[in-house]
Amino acid sequence: MSAPSPFMQAAIDLAASVRGTTSPNPWVGAVLVRDGRIIAQGATAPYGGPHAEANALARTDARGTTLYCTLEPCVPFPGKRTPPCTETIIAAGVRRVVIALLDPHVGGKGVQRLRNAGIDVEIGDGAEAVTNLLRPYLKWRQLGIPYVIAKVAVSLDGAVGAPAAGITWLTGEAAIARAHRDRASVDAILVGSGTVLADDPALTARPNGQPAPRQPVRIVLDARGRTDPAARVFQPTAPVIVATAPGSPPTWRQALLQRGITLLELERTEGRLELRQLLQTLGQRNIQSLIVEGGPTVHASFFDADLVDELHAYVTPRLLGSVGLPLVPPQHPFPIVHLDNVEIEPLPPDVLVRGYTGSWQPPLPILTPEA
Ligand SMILES: NC(=O)c1ccc[n+]([C@@H]2O[C@H](COP(=O)([O-])OP(=O)(O)OC[C@H]3O[C@@H](n4cnc5c(N)ncnc54)[C@H](OP(=O)(O)O)[C@@H]3O)[C@@H](O)[C@H]2O)c1
């Protein structure tokens, strides 16, 4: 597929600037063009606020213009919180609308409504780029479960730390800052009890050293109730969900409930909490994207269940030798994984390697809505 036009690229950049802050709405960008020049632009506001198209249209007289938007404009439906964008576009007198991708939630009705009102509509400019940008939203809409990013810091010899040598933190400042920006753009972060016991992480998003205005939900897998209710992750700086198994200690559960923490009771398979059941429950709670930041045990379970969509490996330039804790635990099944669409980002002294696992493929863009 071809590269987006410059105007669509501007809309995509706007959408990317609000990635993950609009959930459960998709993050969308829109630019308004007159005589070959952008005269107004908008991005989706946080949930309940105006959509990208409405934000762009509110800024100028739009009569006779072309609107570039990354996703199909919304239509009226019962219980809708914001005015439908199709009606705002029609009322503003826009002449032509260029859309990168149809919204599976709108299903072509937005395009039909605009065409019925006499507006020229073109679909497909930037479709591939927008599909990739909206992978979490598209997966959640299609399957009802979150898009999963496995994040790990790993040494050149494949170790995630060397607790016996007192080495628990591997990466430098640039990598840490990058990881915090990613945390701020997802709905949830997950670790296992092993990481809480070993590292006592806060698991908050602190891009630029400051807490992000919208904190991801923190999720801890603790089947047996081994974590300390006084751990940093349980402090009330952001919502917390603890997934546990039947039979975990009632006193421990009570202590968590008193802190306002949500407890989910999950089934266990071979001693491990059922991850598919967890993801379905999270999807029902409008969690579209999840970063798994666990230790080797949790990563092995997610990969073994084929539930990882994207890997972010921060490779750090050292060998942890015979005391290194391997990313792939010898006693756990762990599949072979090839990454696609690989991007490499130098974050001196570390390197971030990112790619898609192919566990889920986004649907091919539909370019012609049904009549
Ligand atoms: N380099 C990195 O990126 C990184 C990141 C995080 C941690 N670490 C290191 O990793 C080490 C901890 O490793 P870990 O493997 O013990 O931590 P973990 O993977 O975060 O936690 C493992 C524990 O989670 C619980 N669990 C519940 N359901 C599970 C499921 N479905 N699948 C897997 N686990 C499940 C299990 O305990 P229960 O049965 O009691 O529930 C299990 O023992 C520490 O040394 C830490 O510093 C490194």
The ligand as an SDF file (V2000), in Angstrom:
LIG
                    3D

 48 52  0  0  0  0  0  0  0  0999 V2000
   14.4230   -7.1500   33.0010 N   0  0  0  0  0  0  0  0  0  0  0  0
   13.1170   -7.0130   33.0500 C   0  0  0  0  0  0  0  0  0  0  0  0
   12.5020   -6.4910   32.1330 O   0  0  0  0  0  0  0  0  0  0  0  0
   12.3760   -7.5020   34.2800 C   0  0  0  0  0  0  0  0  0  0  0  0
   11.0440   -7.1100   34.4580 C   0  0  0  0  0  0  0  0  0  0  0  0
   10.3620   -7.6080   35.5620 C   0  0  0  0  0  0  0  0  0  0  0  0
   11.0110   -8.4560   36.4680 C   0  0  0  0  0  0  0  0  0  0  0  0
   12.3080   -8.7790   36.2730 N   0  0  0  0  0  0  0  0  0  0  0  0
   12.9880   -9.6900   37.2010 C   0  0  0  0  0  0  0  0  0  0  0  0
   12.3290  -10.9400   37.1700 O   0  0  0  0  0  0  0  0  0  0  0  0
   12.4710  -11.5660   38.4510 C   0  0  0  0  0  0  0  0  0  0  0  0
   11.1190  -12.0870   38.8890 C   0  0  0  0  0  0  0  0  0  0  0  0
   10.7320  -13.1000   37.9880 O   0  0  0  0  0  0  0  0  0  0  0  0
    9.3790  -13.9010   38.1280 P   0  0  0  0  0  0  0  0  0  0  0  0
    9.2960  -14.7830   36.9500 O   0  0  0  0  0  0  0  0  0  0  0  0
    9.2770  -14.4940   39.4750 O   0  0  0  0  0  0  0  0  0  0  0  0
    8.3070  -12.7090   38.0860 O   0  0  0  0  0  0  0  0  0  0  0  0
    6.8540  -12.6090   37.4400 P   0  0  0  0  0  0  0  0  0  0  0  0
    6.8450  -13.3310   36.1330 O   0  0  0  0  0  0  0  0  0  0  0  0
    6.5050  -11.1680   37.4000 O   0  0  0  0  0  0  0  0  0  0  0  0
    5.9260  -13.3490   38.4880 O   0  0  0  0  0  0  0  0  0  0  0  0
    5.7580  -14.7530   38.4630 C   0  0  0  0  0  0  0  0  0  0  0  0
    4.6540  -15.1690   39.3870 C   0  0  0  0  0  0  0  0  0  0  0  0
    3.3930  -14.6790   38.9440 O   0  0  0  0  0  0  0  0  0  0  0  0
    2.3720  -15.5480   39.4050 C   0  0  0  0  0  0  0  0  0  0  0  0
    1.4450  -15.8980   38.3420 N   0  0  0  0  0  0  0  0  0  0  0  0
    0.1060  -15.9690   38.4790 C   0  0  0  0  0  0  0  0  0  0  0  0
   -0.4690  -16.3430   37.3450 N   0  0  0  0  0  0  0  0  0  0  0  0
    0.5200  -16.5230   36.4520 C   0  0  0  0  0  0  0  0  0  0  0  0
    0.5090  -16.9180   35.0970 C   0  0  0  0  0  0  0  0  0  0  0  0
   -0.6180  -17.1720   34.4190 N   0  0  0  0  0  0  0  0  0  0  0  0
    1.6820  -17.0330   34.4850 N   0  0  0  0  0  0  0  0  0  0  0  0
    2.8240  -16.7670   35.1470 C   0  0  0  0  0  0  0  0  0  0  0  0
    2.9020  -16.3800   36.4260 N   0  0  0  0  0  0  0  0  0  0  0  0
    1.7430  -16.2480   37.0770 C   0  0  0  0  0  0  0  0  0  0  0  0
    3.0680  -16.8200   39.8990 C   0  0  0  0  0  0  0  0  0  0  0  0
    3.0570  -16.8010   41.3330 O   0  0  0  0  0  0  0  0  0  0  0  0
    1.7690  -17.3460   42.1100 P   0  0  0  0  0  0  0  0  0  0  0  0
    1.5510  -18.7640   41.6680 O   0  0  0  0  0  0  0  0  0  0  0  0
    2.1160  -17.2100   43.5200 O   0  0  0  0  0  0  0  0  0  0  0  0
    0.6380  -16.4920   41.6990 O   0  0  0  0  0  0  0  0  0  0  0  0
    4.4760  -16.6610   39.4020 C   0  0  0  0  0  0  0  0  0  0  0  0
    5.4300  -17.3010   40.2280 O   0  0  0  0  0  0  0  0  0  0  0  0
   13.0550  -10.5420   39.3970 C   0  0  0  0  0  0  0  0  0  0  0  0
   14.4100  -10.8200   39.5740 O   0  0  0  0  0  0  0  0  0  0  0  0
   12.8790   -9.2340   38.6420 C   0  0  0  0  0  0  0  0  0  0  0  0
   13.8830   -8.2950   38.9590 O   0  0  0  0  0  0  0  0  0  0  0  0
   12.9980   -8.3260   35.2090 C   0  0  0  0  0  0  0  0  0  0  0  0
  1  2  1  0
  2  3  2  0
  2  4  1  0
  4  5  1  0
  4 48  2  0
  5  6  2  0
  6  7  1  0
  7  8  2  0
  8  9  1  0
  8 48  1  0
  9 10  1  0
  9 46  1  0
 10 11  1  0
 11 12  1  0
 11 44  1  0
 12 13  1  0
 13 14  1  0
 14 15  2  0
 14 16  1  0
 14 17  1  0
 17 18  1  0
 18 19  2  0
 18 20  1  0
 18 21  1  0
 21 22  1  0
 22 23  1  0
 23 24  1  0
 23 42  1  0
 24 25  1  0
 25 26  1  0
 25 36  1  0
 26 27  1  0
 26 35  1  0
 27 28  2  0
 28 29  1  0
 29 30  1  0
 29 35  2  0
 30 31  1  0
 30 32  2  0
 32 33  1  0
 33 34  2  0
 34 35  1  0
 36 37  1  0
 36 42  1  0
 37 38  1  0
 38 39  2  0
 38 40  1  0
 38 41  1  0
 42 43  1  0
 44 45  1  0
 44 46  1  0
 46 47  1  0
M  CHG  2   8   1  16  -1
M  END
$$$$
